[in-house]
Amino acid sequence: KVLEPKEQVFLVGSINGEKHLHNAAPITVDPFPLHPPEPPRTVTILFQPDPEHATKELEDIQSVQFTVRNEKGRAVYNRTTSSPPFSLFAHEKGTFQGASLGTKTPSTQLRRSLQKDGNHHSFLLQGRHTLEAAVLRKGDKDPKVFTVDLKTTNHSSSLLTHPGISGIELEKETSDEWFGSLKEAATKAGIAFGSAICQTPFDLQGTPRCRYGGEGAYQAIVREELAVISPERECKWWFTRTSADLDEIDFTGCDDIFDLAIANKQQARFHTLLWHSDAFYGNIEEWLHAMKAVDKRAQLIGHIEKMVERYRTPKYSNIIAWDVVNEAIDDAQDEAEVRSGGYKLRDSMWHPDLPEYIDLAFVYAHKAGQAADAKHNSTTMPPMKLFYNDYSCESTEGYSGTKSDAVYNLLAGMKRRGVPVAGVGFQSHVNGEYSYYEGVRKNMRRLGELGLEVQFTELDVACGKWGVGAGDDPGYTPCKQSEWTPERELQQAEIYRQFMRVCLEEPNCTGFITWGFVDKSSWLNRGMYSPDWPLLFDSSYKPKQSYLALREELRNHTIAAEKMGRRQ
């Protein structure tokens, strides 16, 4: 039986060598085949209602009682937990107990020993079992019971195999050297192509954040189609910090992303050292917001120094760009002020308390990079390129015109002051009516005249429509299922194609990064923005027209460049 999304309440979580939850995948069929993760890891099973950000649903849960039954229906294991993440096996301060899969069933004597010890549960997940979760919510007299049958196999694989993908099958190309994947096509065209990804299933407060990172199909696309990966959340303040103690930064999730890039022989982007919205997640606002300006300054500098010290090393020499400051420019700009060369910064936990915080962040990131380079004395590390990143600033035309001018004014001033900024990231969260490509080209060229690179860093093309106005959420009208038609998909593909074309034709455009690659994992399919279909693969991991359009555009560019070279 294939489970509907609302029925997918169990996740299989993979636990790494440090006993941290590494990634997770939903249980999508019943009975469910449990495969030993590759590389070998232990696993646990979690109760997590969908959607990903169902914090209200989690708050309503008073307890979850797990029961594992053998083929005869006898209960062989029980555990009750009352705080998220709701795990089959015990966890404490971010470390999890788990079970090994794919090993032979332990002897009776060993089984008794394991049961008594309580720290090894492999015997529970051998062969066939039924998992029950009795979930008691506030106001309910009796718990609601969820069940799924499990069958362990001895075949190592990704955490969850998916029948819909074993690589992307593409038509045979005329050239024997043509590989077909987006990664190979982009490499041939000389552009850094990739996506933001997620790996860590829960944040530091136990709130679910990444539901699909452990799926075999997800990992296959990451490995086969992306030349560059970027952490969606794992390196942000709210994902690494729970207190003002700079010695207690949790690098686990951030490490996972960059270690995966190393394992896959990929490049990576660091995202991000400072972001105003960190205050709205985790517990950052509780301890940072009330600090005096001098203490905030120390936190800003200390955090940047710690991050750069950890990731500006020969091990992580694959990091090609660093987003230093994210979304500092206010959406509501005074046009007269902008025309005169000014700009307005958004109010945040950094501004106006630290009026110079942007310069400060770039200067100290640069200094920390210089210190790291001197420490390692390594010639393997590329130049440390520091980026400013923002949304609705890619085009000099249309709704982003004034804000793009404000961002330009910010960057021009930084260059005049000698601030070490190397590039600008255009997030480019757009919708299916986008048409301002010549304005994008003009913007790239004027930024290039300042000596700046440009990268698309968070591109997606929504079916829904963004409103016009000030504030973090200027209004969004979601798309209906009936509105997502083959014609809309072709329109979306053409927008992706046009963005890629502009980037390939402008020499200072060096990166093309999407904000996710499979529709079901998009931020637009969390809560009030859903449903949407903004990315390159559908929820079954099949490539969409946008994927094919990008691949074709990259191929055409390469073929044209090769012909031009032969003519010369």
VEXPA-583352 format. One line per field, with one value per residue (C-alpha): y, z, x; residue number from 1; residue in one letter. Coordinates in Angstrom, 1 decimal, m for minus. Example, Ala and Ser with C-alpha at 12.3 -4.5 7.8 and 13.67 -1.06 7.14 Angstrom:
2
c2 c(m4.5, m1.1)
c3 c(7.8, 7.1)
c1 c(12.3, 13.7)
seq c(1, 2)
type c(a, s)
# end
This chain:
568
c2 c(0.0, 3.4, 5.9, 9.3, 12.3, 12.8, 9.1, 9.5, 10.1, 8.0, 8.9, 6.6, 8.6, 7.8, 8.2, 9.0, 8.0, 10.8, 9.6, 12.7, 12.3, 12.7, 12.7, 11.2, 9.9, 9.4, 5.9, 6.0, 2.4, m0.3, m2.8, m0.7, m2.3, m1.1, m1.1, m0.7, 2.8, 3.4, 4.1, 1.8, 3.7, 2.9, 4.1, 5.2, 5.7, 9.0, 10.1, 13.3, 14.6, 16.3, 19.1, 19.8, 22.9, 21.4, 23.0, 23.4, 19.7, 18.9, 21.3, 19.5, 16.1, 15.1, 11.8, 9.1, 5.5, 3.3, m0.4, m3.0, m6.3, m9.4, m11.6, m13.3, m10.0, m10.1, m6.8, m7.0, m3.3, m0.3, 3.3, 6.4, 9.9, 13.3, 15.8, 16.2, 14.8, 11.7, 8.8, 5.1, 5.0, 7.3, 10.5, 13.2, 16.6, 15.8, 12.3, 9.3, 5.6, 3.4, 0.0, m1.6, m3.2, m6.1, m8.2, m11.7, m12.1, m12.3, m15.4, m15.8, m15.2, m12.1, m10.9, m11.0, m9.2, m6.5, m6.1, m5.8, m3.3, m1.2, 0.6, m1.7, m2.5, m4.3, m7.4, m5.4, m4.6, m7.9, m9.7, m8.5, m6.4, m4.0, m0.6, 1.2, 4.8, 5.7, 9.5, 11.3, 15.0, 17.7, 17.5, 13.8, 11.2, 8.3, 8.2, 7.7, 4.7, 4.8, 1.5, 0.4, m3.0, m3.2, m5.7, m5.6, m6.5, m7.2, m5.1, m1.9, 1.2, 4.8, 5.2, 4.9, 3.6, 5.1, 3.1, 6.2, 7.0, 5.3, 8.2, 10.5, 8.7, 11.1, 10.7, 9.7, 12.7, 13.1, 13.7, 10.8, 13.3, 14.6, 13.1, 14.4, 15.5, 19.1, 18.9, 17.8, 20.2, 23.2, 22.1, 22.1, 25.5, 26.9, 27.8, 26.7, 25.0, 23.6, 23.8, 24.5, 21.2, 20.1, 17.1, 17.7, 16.5, 18.7, 22.0, 22.5, 22.8, 19.5, 21.1, 19.1, 20.8, 18.4, 15.6, 14.2, 14.5, 10.8, 9.5, 7.6, 9.5, 12.8, 11.8, 10.4, 13.7, 15.6, 13.4, 13.1, 16.4, 19.1, 20.5, 22.9, 22.5, 25.1, 24.6, 25.8, 26.3, 24.2, 27.0, 29.8, 31.2, 29.7, 26.2, 26.5, 28.6, 28.3, 30.7, 33.6, 31.1, 31.1, 27.9, 26.1, 26.5, 23.3, 22.7, 19.3, 20.2, 22.5, 19.8, 17.4, 19.6, 20.3, 16.7, 15.5, 17.8, 16.4, 12.8, 13.7, 15.6, 18.8, 22.5, 24.3, 27.8, 28.9, 30.3, 32.5, 34.4, 37.0, 37.0, 39.2, 36.5, 34.3, 36.2, 34.6, 31.0, 28.9, 31.0, 33.6, 36.5, 35.4, 36.1, 38.3, 40.9, 42.5, 42.8, 46.2, 47.3, 46.5, 43.0, 42.4, 43.6, 41.0, 38.3, 39.3, 39.3, 36.2, 34.1, 35.0, 34.2, 30.8, 29.9, 31.0, 29.3, 26.0, 26.1, 28.1, 25.0, 22.7, 20.1, 22.5, 24.0, 23.2, 26.2, 28.7, 31.5, 32.9, 34.7, 37.1, 39.3, 38.2, 40.5, 43.7, 46.2, 47.2, 46.4, 49.9, 52.4, 56.2, 56.7, 60.2, 58.9, 56.0, 58.3, 60.4, 57.4, 56.3, 53.3, 52.2, 49.2, 47.1, 47.3, 44.1, 42.7, 44.3, 47.6, 50.4, 49.2, 48.6, 51.1, 49.8, 46.1, 45.2, 46.6, 45.1, 41.6, 41.7, 43.1, 40.6, 37.7, 38.8, 39.1, 35.7, 34.3, 35.8, 34.3, 30.9, 31.1, 32.0, 29.2, 26.5, 27.9, 26.0, 26.6, 24.3, 26.8, 29.1, 32.8, 33.5, 35.3, 37.2, 37.9, 40.1, 38.2, 39.6, 39.1, 41.3, 43.0, 41.1, 43.5, 47.3, 47.0, 46.1, 45.6, 45.1, 48.3, 50.6, 47.9, 46.8, 50.5, 50.5, 47.3, 48.8, 52.0, 49.8, 47.9, 50.9, 52.5, 49.4, 49.3, 53.0, 52.3, 49.4, 46.8, 43.3, 42.3, 40.1, 39.5, 39.8, 37.0, 37.4, 35.2, 35.5, 34.0, 34.8, 33.6, 32.4, 35.9, 37.1, 39.0, 41.5, 39.8, 42.9, 44.6, 41.6, 42.0, 45.7, 45.1, 42.5, 44.8, 47.7, 45.5, 44.0, 47.6, 47.7, 44.5, 42.3, 38.8, 37.9, 34.6, 33.4, 31.9, 30.9, 30.8, 29.3, 30.0, 29.8, 29.1, 31.4, 35.2, 37.5, 40.8, 44.3, 46.2, 46.6, 44.1, 40.5, 39.1, 41.6, 39.2, 35.9, 34.2, 30.4, 28.4, 25.9, 22.4, 23.0, 26.0, 24.0, 22.9, 21.7, 25.2, 26.7, 24.2, 25.3, 28.9, 28.1, 26.3, 29.3, 31.5, 29.2, 29.1, 32.9, 33.4, 30.8, 32.5, 35.9, 34.3, 32.5, 35.6, 37.9, 37.1, 38.2, 35.8, 32.8, 30.8, 29.4, 28.0, 27.0, 27.0, 23.3, 20.9, 18.8, 20.4, 18.7, 20.0, 23.6, 26.3, 27.2, 23.9, 24.6, 26.1, 29.2, 29.2, 25.6, 24.0, 25.0, 23.4, 25.8, 23.6, 21.3, 17.9, 16.9, 15.2, 11.8, 12.9, 13.0, 15.9, 18.6, 20.8, 23.3, 20.7, 19.9, 23.6, 24.3, 21.3, 22.3, 25.9, 24.8, 22.4, 25.0, 27.4, 24.9, 23.9, 27.5, 28.2, 25.2, 26.2, 29.7, 28.3, 26.2, 29.2, 31.2)
c3 c(0.0, m1.0, 1.9, 1.1, 2.4, 5.4, 6.3, 6.2, 9.9, 10.5, 9.5, 9.3, 10.7, 10.0, 12.9, 12.2, 14.1, 16.6, 17.3, 15.7, 13.5, 10.1, 7.8, 7.5, 5.0, 5.4, 5.5, 2.3, 1.8, 4.1, 4.6, 4.5, 3.6, 5.9, 4.2, 6.0, 5.3, 3.2, 4.6, 7.5, 10.3, 12.9, 12.5, 14.6, 13.7, 14.5, 14.7, 12.8, 11.3, 8.0, 6.9, 7.8, 9.9, 11.8, 15.1, 16.3, 15.8, 17.8, 20.6, 20.9, 21.5, 25.1, 24.6, 22.1, 23.2, 20.8, 20.7, 18.5, 17.9, 16.4, 13.7, 16.4, 17.7, 20.9, 22.2, 22.2, 23.0, 24.5, 25.0, 25.9, 25.2, 25.8, 24.1, 20.4, 18.5, 19.2, 18.7, 18.9, 20.8, 23.5, 22.8, 24.9, 24.0, 20.3, 20.5, 19.6, 20.3, 17.3, 15.8, 13.2, 10.2, 8.0, 10.6, 11.6, 14.4, 17.7, 19.8, 22.6, 25.2, 23.4, 23.0, 26.7, 27.3, 24.8, 26.3, 29.8, 28.7, 26.9, 24.6, 21.6, 19.7, 16.6, 17.5, 17.4, 13.7, 12.2, 9.9, 10.1, 12.8, 13.4, 14.7, 16.7, 17.9, 20.3, 20.2, 22.9, 22.1, 24.4, 25.0, 23.8, 26.3, 24.4, 22.1, 18.4, 17.2, 14.0, 12.7, 9.9, 9.1, 8.7, 6.9, 7.2, 4.2, 4.1, 1.0, 1.7, 0.0, 0.5, 3.5, 1.3, m2.2, m4.6, m7.6, m9.8, m10.2, m10.7, m12.3, m14.8, m18.1, m21.0, m24.7, m26.4, m27.4, m30.8, m29.1, m27.4, m24.8, m23.8, m20.4, m20.2, m16.6, m15.6, m13.7, m16.7, m19.0, m16.7, m16.2, m20.0, m20.2, m17.5, m15.0, m11.3, m11.2, m8.1, m5.4, m1.8, 0.0, 3.5, 5.6, 9.2, 10.2, 13.3, 14.5, 18.0, 19.5, 18.1, 15.5, 12.2, 9.4, 6.6, 5.7, 2.5, 2.8, 3.5, 0.5, m1.9, m4.9, m3.2, m2.6, m6.1, m7.6, m5.2, m6.3, m10.0, m11.0, m8.8, m9.1, m6.1, m3.0, m0.4, 3.1, 3.2, 7.0, 8.6, 8.9, 10.1, 13.6, 14.6, 13.5, 15.3, 18.3, 21.5, 23.8, 23.8, 24.6, 21.4, 22.6, 22.3, 18.6, 17.2, 13.8, 13.3, 10.5, 8.8, 8.8, 7.3, 4.2, 3.5, 4.3, 1.8, m0.8, m0.2, m0.4, m3.7, m5.1, m5.3, m4.6, m2.0, m1.0, 2.6, 3.5, 5.7, 8.3, 9.1, 8.4, 10.1, 10.2, 12.5, 15.2, 14.3, 14.6, 17.5, 20.6, 19.2, 20.0, 23.7, 24.3, 21.5, 21.0, 24.5, 24.4, 24.4, 21.1, 22.3, 23.2, 19.9, 18.2, 20.1, 19.2, 15.5, 15.3, 17.4, 15.5, 12.1, 13.4, 14.7, 11.4, 9.3, 11.5, 11.1, 7.4, 5.9, 6.0, 3.4, 4.2, 3.1, 0.2, m2.0, m0.6, m3.5, m2.1, 1.3, 1.9, 4.6, 4.9, 3.8, 3.1, 4.8, 2.4, 3.3, 0.9, 1.2, m0.3, m0.8, m4.5, m4.1, m1.6, m3.9, m6.9, m4.9, m4.1, m0.8, 0.6, 3.6, 5.7, 7.3, 11.1, 12.7, 15.6, 14.1, 12.9, 14.0, 17.1, 14.9, 12.0, 10.4, 10.9, 7.2, 6.7, 10.1, 9.0, 5.7, 7.2, 10.0, 7.7, 5.5, 8.5, 9.8, 6.3, 6.2, 9.7, 8.5, 5.4, 7.4, 9.9, 7.2, 4.8, 2.1, m1.6, m2.2, m1.0, m3.6, m3.0, m0.2, m2.1, 0.1, m1.1, m0.2, m0.9, m1.3, m2.9, m5.4, m6.5, m9.7, m12.3, m12.9, m14.3, m12.9, m9.2, m8.2, m9.9, m6.9, m4.6, m7.1, m7.2, m3.4, m3.4, m6.1, m4.0, m0.9, m2.9, m4.6, m1.3, 0.1, m2.8, m2.3, 1.3, 0.5, 2.1, 0.8, m1.0, m4.1, m5.3, m5.1, m4.8, m6.6, m4.7, m7.5, m6.0, m8.9, m10.4, m13.7, m15.1, m14.9, m17.9, m16.8, m18.3, m19.9, m16.6, m15.1, m17.8, m17.2, m13.4, m13.9, m16.2, m13.8, m10.9, m13.1, m13.6, m9.8, m10.1, m8.6, m9.6, m9.7, m8.9, m8.8, m5.4, m4.5, m7.8, m8.0, m10.2, m8.3, m9.7, m7.0, m7.2, m5.0, m4.1, m4.1, m1.0, 2.1, 4.7, 4.9, 3.4, 0.9, 0.2, m1.6, m3.5, m3.6, m6.8, m7.0, m8.2, m11.2, m12.2, m12.5, m16.1, m18.8, m20.3, m16.9, m16.7, m20.1, m19.1, m16.0, m18.1, m20.3, m17.3, m16.1, m19.6, m19.9, m16.6, m17.6, m21.0, m19.4, m16.9, m19.6, m21.7, m19.0, m18.0, m14.4, m13.8, m12.2, m10.5, m11.0, m7.7, m7.2, m3.8, m3.8, m6.7, m5.9, m5.5, m2.3, m0.4, m1.5, 1.1, m0.8, 0.1, 3.8, 5.4, 3.9, 0.5, m0.5, m2.9, m5.4, m8.1, m8.4, m9.0, m11.5, m10.4, m9.5, m6.2, m7.7, m8.6, m12.3, m14.3, m15.4, m18.4, m16.5, m16.1, m19.8, m20.7, m18.6, m20.0, m23.5, m23.0, m21.5, m24.4, m27.0, m25.4, m25.4, m29.0, m30.1, m28.2, m29.7, m33.2, m32.6, m31.5, m34.6, m36.8, m35.0)
c1 c(0.0, 1.3, 0.7, m0.8, 1.2, m1.1, m0.5, 3.3, 3.7, 6.8, 10.4, 13.4, 16.4, 20.0, 22.4, 26.1, 29.2, 28.9, 25.3, 23.8, 20.7, 22.2, 19.2, 15.7, 13.1, 9.4, 7.9, 5.9, 4.6, 3.2, 4.9, 8.1, 11.4, 14.2, 17.6, 20.9, 22.1, 25.2, 27.7, 26.8, 24.9, 22.4, 18.8, 15.9, 12.2, 10.4, 6.9, 6.5, 3.3, 3.3, 3.8, 7.4, 6.7, 3.7, 4.8, 1.3, 0.6, 3.8, 2.8, m0.5, 1.1, 1.3, 3.0, 3.9, 4.0, 6.0, 5.4, 7.3, 5.5, 6.9, 5.2, 3.2, 1.8, 3.8, 5.2, 9.0, 9.7, 7.9, 9.0, 7.0, 8.3, 6.7, 9.0, 10.1, 11.7, 9.5, 12.0, 11.6, 14.9, 16.2, 18.0, 19.6, 21.1, 21.1, 22.6, 20.5, 20.5, 19.7, 19.6, 21.9, 20.2, 21.1, 23.0, 22.1, 19.5, 21.4, 21.3, 18.8, 21.5, 22.7, 19.1, 18.6, 21.8, 20.8, 17.4, 18.8, 21.4, 18.8, 21.4, 21.4, 18.2, 19.4, 17.4, 14.2, 14.5, 15.4, 12.9, 9.3, 7.7, 4.8, 5.5, 2.7, 2.7, m0.1, m0.3, m2.1, m3.0, m4.2, m8.0, m8.2, m9.3, m7.7, m4.7, m4.8, m2.8, m0.7, 0.8, 3.1, 4.7, 8.5, 10.6, 14.4, 16.6, 20.3, 20.9, 22.8, 21.4, 20.5, 18.2, 15.1, 15.2, 12.7, 11.3, 11.1, 14.8, 18.1, 19.8, 18.2, 17.5, 18.1, 18.1, 21.4, 23.4, 25.2, 28.6, 30.3, 31.6, 28.2, 27.1, 23.5, 23.3, 22.8, 26.1, 28.1, 26.3, 27.0, 30.6, 31.1, 29.4, 31.7, 29.0, 28.8, 25.4, 23.8, 21.1, 20.4, 19.9, 18.8, 20.1, 19.4, 15.9, 15.4, 16.7, 18.2, 14.8, 13.6, 11.4, 11.1, 13.0, 14.1, 11.7, 13.2, 17.0, 17.4, 15.4, 17.5, 16.2, 16.9, 20.5, 20.9, 20.0, 22.2, 25.1, 24.4, 22.9, 24.5, 28.1, 27.6, 25.5, 24.5, 23.0, 19.4, 19.5, 22.2, 24.8, 22.6, 22.6, 19.4, 20.5, 23.9, 23.3, 21.3, 23.2, 25.6, 28.5, 30.6, 32.2, 28.9, 28.3, 26.8, 28.5, 26.8, 24.4, 26.8, 29.4, 27.0, 26.4, 30.1, 31.2, 28.6, 30.0, 33.5, 32.2, 30.4, 33.4, 31.3, 31.9, 29.9, 28.6, 28.5, 25.1, 25.1, 27.1, 24.4, 20.6, 18.0, 15.4, 17.6, 15.7, 12.4, 13.6, 15.1, 15.7, 18.1, 15.8, 15.6, 19.3, 20.6, 17.9, 18.2, 22.0, 23.7, 25.3, 28.8, 27.8, 26.1, 29.2, 31.3, 28.8, 28.8, 32.6, 33.0, 30.5, 32.0, 35.5, 34.4, 32.6, 35.5, 38.1, 36.2, 35.4, 38.3, 40.6, 42.3, 39.6, 36.9, 38.8, 35.7, 33.8, 33.8, 31.7, 30.6, 27.3, 28.3, 25.2, 21.8, 18.8, 19.9, 18.2, 14.7, 11.9, 10.4, 12.9, 12.5, 12.9, 14.4, 16.9, 17.9, 18.3, 20.7, 22.8, 21.3, 19.5, 17.5, 18.6, 15.9, 15.5, 16.8, 18.6, 21.7, 20.4, 20.2, 22.1, 25.2, 24.9, 28.1, 27.4, 27.6, 31.1, 32.0, 30.9, 32.8, 36.0, 36.1, 35.2, 38.1, 40.5, 39.4, 40.1, 43.5, 44.3, 43.1, 45.2, 48.3, 47.6, 47.3, 49.9, 48.0, 48.0, 45.0, 42.4, 40.7, 40.4, 37.8, 35.0, 32.6, 29.1, 26.2, 22.9, 19.3, 15.9, 13.9, 17.1, 18.0, 16.6, 16.7, 13.2, 9.8, 9.1, 12.7, 14.0, 14.2, 15.5, 18.2, 19.3, 19.5, 21.6, 23.8, 24.3, 25.2, 27.8, 29.2, 29.7, 31.4, 33.8, 34.7, 35.4, 37.6, 35.3, 36.4, 33.2, 33.6, 30.1, 26.4, 23.8, 20.5, 18.1, 15.5, 12.3, 10.1, 6.8, 5.5, 4.9, 8.5, 9.8, 12.5, 15.6, 17.1, 17.0, 18.9, 21.5, 21.9, 22.2, 24.9, 26.9, 26.9, 27.8, 30.6, 31.9, 32.4, 34.5, 31.8, 30.7, 27.0, 25.4, 21.8, 21.7, 18.1, 16.3, 12.8, 9.8, 6.5, 3.1, 1.6, 1.9, 3.8, 2.2, 3.6, 4.3, 6.5, 7.4, 8.8, 5.6, 4.1, 1.3, 1.2, m1.6, m1.1, m1.6, m4.5, m3.9, m6.1, m4.0, m0.8, m1.2, 1.3, 1.1, 2.2, 5.0, 6.3, 6.1, 8.1, 10.7, 11.1, 11.8, 14.5, 16.0, 16.0, 17.8, 20.4, 20.8, 21.5, 24.0, 25.9, 26.2, 27.4, 31.1, 30.7, 27.8, 29.6, 26.9, 23.4, 21.9, 18.3, 16.6, 16.0, 15.4, 12.3, 8.9, 7.9, 10.9, 10.5, 10.0, 6.8, 5.3, 5.4, 2.4, 0.6, 2.4, 1.4, 0.7, 3.3, 5.6, 8.5, 11.5, 13.2, 11.9, 8.4, 7.5, 8.2, 11.7, 11.0, 12.7, 10.3, 10.3, 12.4, 15.2, 15.1, 15.1, 18.2, 20.0, 19.2, 20.3, 23.6, 24.2, 23.4, 25.7, 28.6, 28.0, 27.9, 31.1, 32.8, 31.8, 33.0, 36.4, 36.7, 35.9, 38.7)
seq c(1, 2, 3, 4, 5, 6, 7, 8, 9, 10, 11, 12, 13, 14, 15, 16, 17, 18, 19, 20, 21, 22, 23, 24, 25, 26, 27, 28, 29, 30, 31, 32, 33, 34, 35, 36, 37, 38, 39, 40, 41, 42, 43, 44, 45, 46, 47, 48, 49, 50, 51, 52, 53, 54, 55, 56, 57, 58, 59, 60, 61, 62, 63, 64, 65, 66, 67, 68, 69, 70, 71, 72, 73, 74, 75, 76, 77, 78, 79, 80, 81, 82, 83, 84, 85, 86, 87, 88, 89, 90, 91, 92, 93, 94, 95, 96, 97, 98, 99, 100, 101, 102, 103, 104, 105, 106, 107, 108, 109, 110, 111, 112, 113, 114, 115, 116, 117, 118, 119, 120, 121, 122, 123, 124, 125, 126, 127, 128, 129, 130, 131, 132, 133, 134, 135, 136, 137, 138, 139, 140, 141, 142, 143, 144, 145, 146, 147, 148, 149, 150, 151, 152, 153, 154, 155, 156, 157, 158, 159, 160, 161, 162, 163, 164, 165, 166, 167, 168, 169, 170, 171, 172, 173, 174, 175, 176, 177, 178, 179, 180, 181, 182, 183, 184, 185, 186, 187, 188, 189, 190, 191, 192, 193, 194, 195, 196, 197, 198, 199, 200, 201, 202, 203, 204, 205, 206, 207, 208, 209, 210, 211, 212, 213, 214, 215, 216, 217, 218, 219, 220, 221, 222, 223, 224, 225, 226, 227, 228, 229, 230, 231, 232, 233, 234, 235, 236, 237, 238, 239, 240, 241, 242, 243, 244, 245, 246, 247, 248, 249, 250, 251, 252, 253, 254, 255, 256, 257, 258, 259, 260, 261, 262, 263, 264, 265, 266, 267, 268, 269, 270, 271, 272, 273, 274, 275, 276, 277, 278, 279, 280, 281, 282, 283, 284, 285, 286, 287, 288, 289, 290, 291, 292, 293, 294, 295, 296, 297, 298, 299, 300, 301, 302, 303, 304, 305, 306, 307, 308, 309, 310, 311, 312, 313, 314, 315, 316, 317, 318, 319, 320, 321, 322, 323, 324, 325, 326, 327, 328, 329, 330, 331, 332, 333, 334, 335, 336, 337, 338, 339, 340, 341, 342, 343, 344, 345, 346, 347, 348, 349, 350, 351, 352, 353, 354, 355, 356, 357, 358, 359, 360, 361, 362, 363, 364, 365, 366, 367, 368, 369, 370, 371, 372, 373, 374, 375, 376, 377, 378, 379, 380, 381, 382, 383, 384, 385, 386, 387, 388, 389, 390, 391, 392, 393, 394, 395, 396, 397, 398, 399, 400, 401, 402, 403, 404, 405, 406, 407, 408, 409, 410, 411, 412, 413, 414, 415, 416, 417, 418, 419, 420, 421, 422, 423, 424, 425, 426, 427, 428, 429, 430, 431, 432, 433, 434, 435, 436, 437, 438, 439, 440, 441, 442, 443, 444, 445, 446, 447, 448, 449, 450, 451, 452, 453, 454, 455, 456, 457, 458, 459, 460, 461, 462, 463, 464, 465, 466, 467, 468, 469, 470, 471, 472, 473, 474, 475, 476, 477, 478, 479, 480, 481, 482, 483, 484, 485, 486, 487, 488, 489, 490, 491, 492, 493, 494, 495, 496, 497, 498, 499, 500, 501, 502, 503, 504, 505, 506, 507, 508, 509, 510, 511, 512, 513, 514, 515, 516, 517, 518, 519, 520, 521, 522, 523, 524, 525, 526, 527, 528, 529, 530, 531, 532, 533, 534, 535, 536, 537, 538, 539, 540, 541, 542, 543, 544, 545, 546, 547, 548, 549, 550, 551, 552, 553, 554, 555, 556, 557, 558, 559, 560, 561, 562, 563, 564, 565, 566, 567, 568)
type c(k, v, l, e, p, k, e, q, v, f, l, v, g, s, i, n, g, e, k, h, l, h, n, a, a, p, i, t, v, d, p, f, p, l, h, p, p, e, p, p, r, t, v, t, i, l, f, q, p, d, p, e, h, a, t, k, e, l, e, d, i, q, s, v, q, f, t, v, r, n, e, k, g, r, a, v, y, n, r, t, t, s, s, p, p, f, s, l, f, a, h, e, k, g, t, f, q, g, a, s, l, g, t, k, t, p, s, t, q, l, r, r, s, l, q, k, d, g, n, h, h, s, f, l, l, q, g, r, h, t, l, e, a, a, v, l, r, k, g, d, k, d, p, k, v, f, t, v, d, l, k, t, t, n, h, s, s, s, l, l, t, h, p, g, i, s, g, i, e, l, e, k, e, t, s, d, e, w, f, g, s, l, k, e, a, a, t, k, a, g, i, a, f, g, s, a, i, c, q, t, p, f, d, l, q, g, t, p, r, c, r, y, g, g, e, g, a, y, q, a, i, v, r, e, e, l, a, v, i, s, p, e, r, e, c, k, w, w, f, t, r, t, s, a, d, l, d, e, i, d, f, t, g, c, d, d, i, f, d, l, a, i, a, n, k, q, q, a, r, f, h, t, l, l, w, h, s, d, a, f, y, g, n, i, e, e, w, l, h, a, m, k, a, v, d, k, r, a, q, l, i, g, h, i, e, k, m, v, e, r, y, r, t, p, k, y, s, n, i, i, a, w, d, v, v, n, e, a, i, d, d, a, q, d, e, a, e, v, r, s, g, g, y, k, l, r, d, s, m, w, h, p, d, l, p, e, y, i, d, l, a, f, v, y, a, h, k, a, g, q, a, a, d, a, k, h, n, s, t, t, m, p, p, m, k, l, f, y, n, d, y, s, c, e, s, t, e, g, y, s, g, t, k, s, d, a, v, y, n, l, l, a, g, m, k, r, r, g, v, p, v, a, g, v, g, f, q, s, h, v, n, g, e, y, s, y, y, e, g, v, r, k, n, m, r, r, l, g, e, l, g, l, e, v, q, f, t, e, l, d, v, a, c, g, k, w, g, v, g, a, g, d, d, p, g, y, t, p, c, k, q, s, e, w, t, p, e, r, e, l, q, q, a, e, i, y, r, q, f, m, r, v, c, l, e, e, p, n, c, t, g, f, i, t, w, g, f, v, d, k, s, s, w, l, n, r, g, m, y, s, p, d, w, p, l, l, f, d, s, s, y, k, p, k, q, s, y, l, a, l, r, e, e, l, r, n, h, t, i, a, a, e, k, m, g, r, r, q)
# end
